[in-house]
Amino acid sequence: MEEQDVIEMLRHYRHDWLNDIQLILGYAQLGKLDKVQNKITDIIERSNQERGLDRLNIPKTFIWLYQLNWQSDSFKLQFQSMFDQPPVMIDDELLLTKIQKIFRILSSYQKEYQQYLGTLIFKQVNHTIDIHLSFDLDWNDLSLLKQELQSLPYIKEVKEDKLLRIEWQE
């Protein structure tokens, strides 16, 4: 990662923190303590999500995912990592390549002006990491999107229930 990229990432991160602090201050000045508590709880939850990703030791993927949230108008992701023990090693470069490929496909089926809120979950099962990526179902040609995702050799399953769910293992 280049120095300018690090500076840009820190700039975005600082901007997000300042927004959160300003909201908390505004709620406190208005005496809306329930809103202050909710915002602080949100910040704690987001920090725990970040810590969970950090424990996976996937710095390139971690940076790309955060840049996606800051730079994309279309995609916003929440992260969860579920581990009872130290996670198994993941090939960071390979994981990043897989995730980027999925997002290239998703981008080609997104509806104009639609924002997609998704969840990316990392869960250790025995000696593998199960990865679940989910979004709502509002895509152009959902059946063709599912077919294209399922054609990726590493994809275990693409499901459509109340959400579009993409699953694979590392």
Salt bridges, closest charged atoms under 4 A:
GLU8 OE1 - ARG11 NH1 2.95
GLU8 OE2 - HIS12 NE2 3.01
ASP16 OD1 - HIS15 ND1 3.88
ASP20 OD1 - LYS39 NZ 3.04
ASP20 OD2 - ARG46 NH2 2.32
GLU93 OE2 - LYS60 NZ 2.25
ASP138 OD1 - LYS111 NZ 2.62
GLU160 OE1 - LYS146 NZ 3.33
ASP161 OD1 - ARG165 NE 3.18
GLU167 OE2 - HIS132 ND1 3.29
GLU167 OE2 - LYS159 NZ 3.39
GLU170 OE2 - LYS98 NZ 2.90
